[in-house]
Amino acid sequence: YELFDQQVTVAAGQTLELPASLVRSVDSTGWMCGDFHVHSWFSADSNDPVVEKVKSAIVDGLEIPVSSEHEWIIDFQPIISGLGLEKWAFGMSSEELTTFTWGHFGVVPLFPKPDELNNGAVEWIGRTPPEMFADIQARPESPVLIVNHPSGGGFAAYFSQASLDDATGVGKNKELWSSDFDAVEICTGKSFEASRTGAVKDWFGLLNAGLTMWAVGSSDNHHIRTG
């Protein structure tokens, strides 16, 4: 939608009603907008109340908000139902598998299991990516495994940790490398152009090597006001 911008003068004690007609500038008929990387206060680095996070997502036009908490699983759908907003959105549960050594990954969907540790989060400590990826692919939910913010250095970037060679589409760190994932987050809270020399380049390297990987763009949103 286009922004509605109009200056008004309101006297002290006066109430002014301002009708606004928003112009829809992008026709999304036949398409749905999904964000597979959304955090709330169930993540240690976010303080957004879940209900407010869901409300803000739907108001922004997000039709498939996916909860992606660090090492914890919750489901946005019961919240959407409780708000009576099923007409506008469908929520999904997942996890951001958050290792502190070799990357972060979206596991979508992954259903909450209240009787298990961290509501059923995937255990990764002491395990290597190849065995972990195989375990995730065998889950009954048949989840999609997304490599989140894969490039740029640091323990949260899998391609950096595995030393992905764009020329071959193979990680030079053989102990860490496996291509048994389904998608790559090529845009993380920024545009395709801004990501071109990082995750986008890596994704094309995989494609050129004959590996068919989906590309997703997500917000990695931690805070309603600041992203």
N, C-alpha and C positions, 0 to 999 in steps of 0.2 A: 504494500500500500504506500501511496505517497503521503508525505507529512502534511498535516493541516496547520497552517500558520496564520494567525490573525491577531493584531494588536487590539486590546480593549482597555477601556478606562472604567474602573469600578470605584464608586464613592464609598466612604466609610459606612459600614452597616448595610450596604446594598448587596443583594443577591442577583447575579446575572447569569441567565441561562444562554449558552452559546451552542446552537446546533452545528454539528460538524459532519460533513459528508466526505468520507475517505475514498479516494480514487484507487481502485485496484490496478496497479501498473504491470503486474505479472500474472498471466493467466495460468493457474496451476491445475486446471481441469485434467483429471486422469492421472495426476501425480500426488504423491504424499511426501511430506517432509519429515525425515527422521533424524534424530541426533542420538548416536550410540555412545555418547561419552558425557554424562551429566552427573555431577556430584551434589550431595546435600550434606547435612550435618552428621550423617552416618560415616562420612569420611573425615579423617583427622584434620585435613587441611581446608575444610569448608565449615561455615557456620550458618548455612541457609536452612531454615525450617522446611521440612519436606513438602508440606501443603503449599506454602508460599512458592516453593520452587516449581511445583507442578502448575500452579495458577499462572505464574509468569511465563512458563514455557508455552502454555496453551494460548495465552493472550498474544504472544509473539507469532502465533500461527504454526507452532510445532505440533504436528499431528501424531508423531510416534516418539514420545520422550522415553528414553531408555535409561533406567537407573544404572549407574556404573560406579559403585562405591569401591574404595580401596579395601580389599580383603573383607568385604561384607556384602551380603545380598539382601536387597529389598525389592519390592514390586510396586511400581507406580499405579498399576491398574486399579487396585482397591481404593486408592486415594481419588483417582479420576471418577470412579463409580460413586464414591461418597459425596463428591461435589456435584454429581448429576451432570457431568460433562462428557459422557460417552459419545455423544453426537459429534464432538469435535476432536476427540483424541483417543488413542489406544496406547496404554502404557505397557512396558516390558521390563522384565527383571534380568539383570546380568551382573557381572563382577568385573572390576578392573583388577586382574591378577597382577599384584604389585610386588615384584621381586626387588631386592635391594642390591642385586648383582648383575642381572642380565636382561633387564627390560620390563616393560609394562604391556599388558595384553587385555583386550576386551574379549570376554567369553559370553556370547549372546545367542540364545537365552540361557540363563542358568537360574533354576527355580530355588527359592528359599527353602531351607530345611532346618526348622527351628530346633530340632533335636541334635543337630550336628554343630561342630565348632565353627564359629563365625557365620552361622546361618547357612552352612554348607559350602563355604569358600574353598577353592582348590588349594591343596597343600603343595607348596613348592620348595620348601627348605630342604636342602640336601639333595635336590634332584636336578638333572640337566634338562635343557630345553627339548632335546629329542624325545626323551621318555615322557616329559610333561605334556608335550604336544600330542603324543599318541594317546595318553590317558584322557586328555580333553576331547579328542576326536571320538573316543569310545563312549563318551557320556550318553545316557539315555535321552537327554534333551536334543542330541545331534546339534550342538552349538556351532556357530560360526566363530572362528578364532581370528581376531583382528590384532595386528601388530600396531599398538598405539604409539604415537609420536616416535617413529622408529629411528630417526636420525638426529644428529646434532651433538653427540657426545653425552657423557654421564650414564649412570647406571640405569636410567629409565628408558634408554634408547637401544633397542635390541640390535638393530643393524650396526650401530656403532660398536657395541660390545662384541658382536660376532665378526666384526671387520668385513662387512659385505663388500665384495668387489663388483662394482657396477658393470664392468666389462664381461664378467662371466656369470653374474647372478648367483654367486656362491660365496658364503662366508669363509674367510681365511682361517678363522678360529674353529677348527673342526670339532672340538669338544662341545662348543656352543651352537654350532650351526645346524639348522634343520629348516627345510622349506615346507614342512607339514602344517602350514597355516593357510587361511582362506582369503584374507583381505589385508590391505595396508591402509592405515590412516595417513593419507597424503597431505591433508590440510587439517591442521589442529588449531582452530581459532584464528586462522588467517587465510588469505586468498590463495588460489592456485598459483598465481604469479609469484607471490611472496615465498611459496614453498618449492618453486621450480628447481632451485639448485640443491635442495635437500631431499625430502621424502619423495617428491615427484620424480626426480632423477633416479633414485633408487628403485622406484616402482617400474620405470621404463627399463631399467637394467634387468629386472626379473622377467618382464615381458619379452625382451629381446633374447633372453636365455630360454624361452619356451615355457616359462612358468605362468600359467593363467591365474592371476590374482585379481580379485575385485579391489577397487579403490573406493574409500569412503572419506567424507569430510565431516568432521565433528567439532564441537565447540570446546570440549574439555572444560566445561563451565564449572567453576567453584563458587562464584559469588554472583548473586542476581544483579548487583549494581556495577560491578567492575569486570565481570567475565571470568 
